Amino acid sequence: MEIKKIEKSTLGIKISVVENGVELGRAWLYLVYNDLHVEPYGLLEDVFVNESARGNGVGSELLKEAINEAKERGCYKLIGTSRKSRENVHDWYKKLGFEDYGLEFRMDLLK
């Protein structure tokens, strides 16, 4: 048996909501390529809204922009992850069109 490695690049796009020079929220959209599809899929990471800006639609606008960007870049799917304990965040994702699709498994490598 032989293990081969092939590198494929991903593209990271930082999307920010800024007001008066202050970043109110951010999200990273990563375009990930693999051999299953010609098109990339989008992975949302580091979605964050400053506490002072929460509840004002900043997060929804941020996520809508990330969804639009993923569509414009030809992504066939978009994945957003959240910790199990954050049910309010899960409801927020669902409100914006995401579905509870599966499980995420994680291994922290740096401790």
Secondary structure, 3 states (H helix, E strand, C coil): CCCCCCCCCCEEEEEEEEECCEEEEEEEEEEECCCCCCCCEEEEEEEEECHHHCCCCHHHHHHHHHHHHHHHCCCCCEECCCCCCCHHHHHHHHHCCCCCCCCCCCCCCCC
